[in-house]
C-alpha cells in the first residue's frame, strides 16, 4: 500500500495483468488539485480507496 498512488506502481501479483499503474496516481492528483486527499487501505478482501474533497 505505501506505493499505491505512485505512477506506474503495480503489485507484484498483478504484473502480468494489463494496465499501466496510472489509475490511482490520477485519483490522487485530481483529489490534490481540489484540495483533497486520497487514501487506500487493505480490507482483508482487497483494497478500499477513499477520496476526501472539502466542500
C-alpha positions in Angstrom: 0.0 0.0 0.0 2.8 2.5 0.5 3.3 2.9 -3.2 -0.3 2.5 -4.3 -0.5 6.1 -5.5 2.9 6.2 -7.2 2.9 6.4 -11.0 3.5 3.1 -12.7 3.2 1.2 -9.4 1.9 -2.3 -9.8 1.6 -5.0 -7.1 3.9 -8.0 -7.8 0.9 -10.3 -8.1 -0.6 -8.1 -10.9 2.4 -7.5 -13.0 1.1 -10.0 -15.7 -2.3 -8.3 -15.8 -3.0 -5.4 -18.3 -2.7 -1.9 -17.0 0.0 0.8 -16.7 -0.3 1.5 -13.0 -1.5 5.1 -13.5 -5.1 4.8 -12.2 -4.6 5.6 -8.6 -1.9 8.2 -9.4 -4.6 10.1 -11.4 -7.1 9.7 -8.5 -4.5 11.2 -6.1 -3.7 14.1 -8.5 -7.3 15.0 -9.0 -8.0 14.9 -5.3 -5.0 17.1 -4.6 -5.9 19.6 -7.3 -9.2 20.2 -5.4 -7.5 20.5 -2.0 -8.4 16.9 -1.0 -6.7 13.7 -0.3 -6.9 10.1 -1.4 -6.0 7.1 0.7 -6.0 3.3 0.4 -6.2 0.6 2.9 -6.2 -3.2 2.9 -9.6 -4.6 4.0 -8.7 -8.3 4.0 -10.9 -8.8 1.0 -9.0 -6.4 -1.2 -8.2 -2.7 -1.2 -10.6 0.2 -0.3 -9.8 3.6 -1.8 -11.3 6.8 -0.3 -11.2 10.3 -1.7 -11.9 13.3 0.6 -12.5 16.6 -1.1 -13.5 19.6 1.0 -16.8 21.4 0.3 
